[in-house]
């Protein structure tokens, strides 16, 4: 009864339910017809969850038209059609709401990935990396983004964890960014 109080963080991979008391449940025959009945059954489940947890608790991620990663993800109701992402540039399975700054970064300039960084108190030593993928600001939205540059890297640490990190700035022009490093997502 306290499911609303659970903070899933980056999500829940598995869960165990222990019933201290239970009552017998008679079996119910299921039909093999999944054609017309499947959307109605799914709608009923979604309605029950929304009633229990609220409208904002359940959604599907969808792609939005934007070059800036945090603007390229939206939410739609679970039964609505979601737009697919382009497969040209791989994106992480879990994007952070806002990029988080990483510290103690050891990396070469101008186009080298980090070899080591510290995030949330844990030091990560990078064993392989791919990039950079350069993403520029959307100058038509805000004048401050006209020179903004981010160089994204896919990196993997010694434990097999894969992250999507970026450096603000191109390493040559001061107006493109302050050369700070951030983590923006985690690959599944």
Secondary structure by P-SEA (a helix, b strand, c coil): cccccccccccccbbbbbbcccccccbbbbbcccccaaaaaaaaaaaaaaaacccccbbbbbbcccccccccccccccccbbbbccccbbbbccccccbbbbcccccccccccccccccccbbbbbcccccccccccccccccccccbbbbbbbccccccbbbbbbbcccccccccccbbbbbccccc
